[in-house]
């Protein structure tokens, strides 16, 4: 057995402390890359060397899809510090596309009850992705005025009539501990977190795709997704939740979107 003297113990502690101090910044810089900017208080001011360092989001191009703006193999520093609803046409963005991260140029803004961006790359500029503000990870503000993209001139007809998609859509309750087989649904605009299951019911009259069911807190743009880009069969669909997505007492809006178009809003309250 080996015994350390007090000096040996002190030196060992100093080495451990020094090691932690050396590797901790690396872990912080790696970890903070995956933390939303609005969760990091030091970035709210968005100025200074520390903020610049934490805002940096480096991207290495794995293809030539953004050439000539970003060339294959080139590493570019994007910024994670931006207003998600303050982006502009021509900005290059990193965005979530399902489980993947992609890069594209903002081509257009659309707001049909909900803001989203039309985004594409330079390899296939007319193949458009619909990107929500919350799915944008980082932005590069650079001159893309010589892009190959050509805006569509024809006017697209938008069908925003719910009755052309569903025969009914409403909110309802059943008692907690019960299932829809044993308790009838009761249409409701108020929900008691202790007593009620939160149910949303919809009845498509044709097969639907690209359906989003979203809850917004009154006066807030934050979205709680009940379903995202869902495929719905014809017929009655009933969904009931014991704990409605961690919502607390307050007033909310339940919204139905099809292809990012707002079709119906139902106001409700949680007691």
C-alpha positions, 0 to 999 in steps of 0.5 A, a space after each residue: 500500500 502506498 501512502 501520500 504525504 500531505 504535500 503529495 495529497 495537495 499536489 494531486 488535488 492541484 493536478 485534478 483542479 488544473 485538469 478540470 479547469 483545462 477541460 471544462 471550457 471545452 465541454 462548455 463550448 461543445 455542450 452550449 452548441 446544442 442549447 437554445 440561445 434564449 436559454 443562455 442569459 449571457 447571450 441576451 445582450 449579444 455583445 462582447 467576446 464571450 457572447 461572440 464565442 458562444 454565438 458562433 456555430 461553425 459549419 463545414 459544407 459537405 456538398 456544393 449545394 450552396 455554391 458559390 456562397 459556400 463551397 464544398 469543404 469550406 468551413 463557415 461561421 454561422 451565428 446562433 444569436 438572432 431574432 427568429 422572426 427577424 430573419 430576411 430573404 437572402 439569409 443563409 440558415 441552418 435548419 432542422 428537417 425532421 431529424 436532419 440538419 440542412 442549409 438553405 437560403 430564405 426565399 420568401 416569408 409566408 404568414 397564413 395564421 403562422 409565420 414560416 420561411 420558404 427555404 431552398 439551396 442552389 443545387 435545386 433552388 425551386 425545391 422549397 422547404 417550409 421552415 418554422 422559426 423555431 426550426 432555424 438553428 443558425 444564420 449567416 448574413 451574406 450577399 446572395 443576390 446573384 442566386 439562381 432562384 427565380 420567384 414563382 410568378 403564378 398566384 397559388 390558390 389557398 383553401 382555408 375552409 375547414 369544412 373542405 377537410 373535416 366535418 367536425 373538430 372540437 375539444 372535449 373532456 372525459 374523467 381522469 382514469 376513464 377511457 373513451 369506451 367507458 365514458 362519453 365525451 363532453 365538449 368543453 372549453 374549460 379543463 380541470 387538471 385534477 379531474 379531466 382528461 384533455 381530448 381533441 376530436 377531429 373527423 376528416 372527410 378525406 385523407 389528409 397530410 401535413 396536419 399540425 395540431 398546436 397549442 399556444 398560450 394566450 399572448 405568446 407565440 410559443 408552440 406546444 405540438 400535439 401532432 406535427 406533419 401528421 397523416 390522418 385517415 378518414 373518420 373520427 379521430 379521438 385523442 385524450 391526454 391525462 397531462 396536457 403537455 405540461 400546461 399550467 393554469 391559464 388561457 390557451 388557443 388550440 389551432 389546426 393547420 394544414 400545409 401551414 395554413 391556419 384552418 381553425 382556432 379554439 380558445 380554451 382555459 385550464 383551471 
